[in-house]
Amino acid sequence: MSQFTFLQVQWPLAFEAACQAEAAARPDPRTACFQARRALELMVKWLYRHDTALRPPYQTNLSALIFEPTFQNLVGGGLLAKAKLIKELGNQAVHSSRPMRAEEAIA
């Protein structure tokens, strides 16, 4: 059973990506970090489509979306720190040749 089951009904694409990240954390950390970033991006974009209090930033990439002040105010410091970590590890998984560690994927 996944710790992300709560996503399954309303956000099936995010659920799928989160489950893939969860399953790959130890055997394939690079894939896990990529899938975690994908799940984050799907959820952040959903928030922007459905919360009228969020002001769309100048660009639609994940970095611009999470650094937009209305988003930061909405999610708070704890979730923002997690979003930044997932974004950075996902970017490293795709763009870096260095090995990804299971500890990073689990984080």
C-alpha positions in Angstrom: 0.0 0.0 0.0 1.3 3.4 -1.0 1.6 6.4 1.3 0.1 8.3 -1.6 -3.2 6.5 -1.9 -5.0 9.7 -0.9 -4.1 11.1 -4.3 -5.6 8.3 -6.3 -9.2 9.4 -6.8 -8.8 13.1 -7.4 -5.3 13.3 -8.9 -4.6 10.0 -10.7 -1.6 11.3 -12.7 0.1 12.6 -9.6 -0.7 9.4 -7.8 0.9 7.4 -10.6 4.1 9.5 -10.5 4.3 9.5 -6.7 3.9 5.7 -6.6 6.5 5.2 -9.2 8.9 7.5 -7.2 8.1 5.5 -4.0 8.7 2.2 -5.7 12.0 3.3 -7.3 13.6 5.0 -4.3 16.0 2.2 -3.4 16.5 0.3 -6.7 16.6 3.3 -9.0 17.0 6.6 -7.2 17.4 8.6 -10.4 14.0 7.5 -11.6 12.5 8.1 -8.2 13.8 11.7 -8.1 12.5 12.3 -11.6 9.0 10.9 -10.8 8.8 12.9 -7.6 9.5 16.1 -9.5 6.9 15.1 -12.0 4.3 14.5 -9.3 5.2 17.9 -7.7 4.8 19.7 -11.0 1.4 18.1 -11.7 0.1 19.2 -8.3 1.5 22.7 -8.4 0.0 23.3 -11.9 -3.3 21.9 -10.6 -3.2 24.4 -7.7 -2.6 27.3 -10.1 -5.6 26.2 -12.2 -8.0 25.9 -9.3 -6.9 28.5 -6.7 -7.8 32.0 -7.9 -5.7 33.5 -5.1 -2.5 32.3 -6.9 -1.0 34.8 -9.3 0.5 33.2 -12.3 4.2 34.1 -12.6 6.0 35.4 -15.7 6.9 31.9 -16.7 5.2 28.5 -16.3 8.2 26.4 -15.4 8.2 24.8 -12.0 10.8 27.1 -10.5 8.8 30.2 -11.4 5.6 28.6 -10.1 7.0 27.7 -6.7 8.9 30.9 -6.2 5.9 33.1 -6.9 5.1 35.0 -3.6 1.4 34.0 -3.6 2.3 30.3 -3.9 4.9 30.7 -1.1 2.4 32.4 1.2 -0.2 29.7 0.4 2.0 26.6 1.1 4.2 28.0 3.9 7.8 27.4 4.7 7.8 23.7 5.4 6.1 22.7 2.2 8.1 25.2 0.2 11.3 23.7 1.5 10.1 20.2 0.4 9.1 21.5 -3.0 12.5 23.1 -3.5 14.3 19.9 -2.6 12.1 17.8 -4.9 12.7 20.3 -7.7 16.4 20.3 -7.3 16.8 16.5 -6.9 14.6 16.0 -10.0 16.6 18.5 -12.0 19.9 16.7 -10.9 18.4 13.4 -11.9 17.7 14.6 -15.4 20.6 16.9 -16.0 23.5 15.5 -14.0 25.7 12.5 -14.6 26.5 12.0 -11.0 25.0 9.0 -9.3 21.8 9.6 -7.3 21.8 8.1 -3.9 18.8 6.2 -2.4 19.0 8.5 0.6 18.3 11.5 -1.7 15.3 9.7 -3.4 13.9 8.7 0.0 14.2 12.3 1.3 
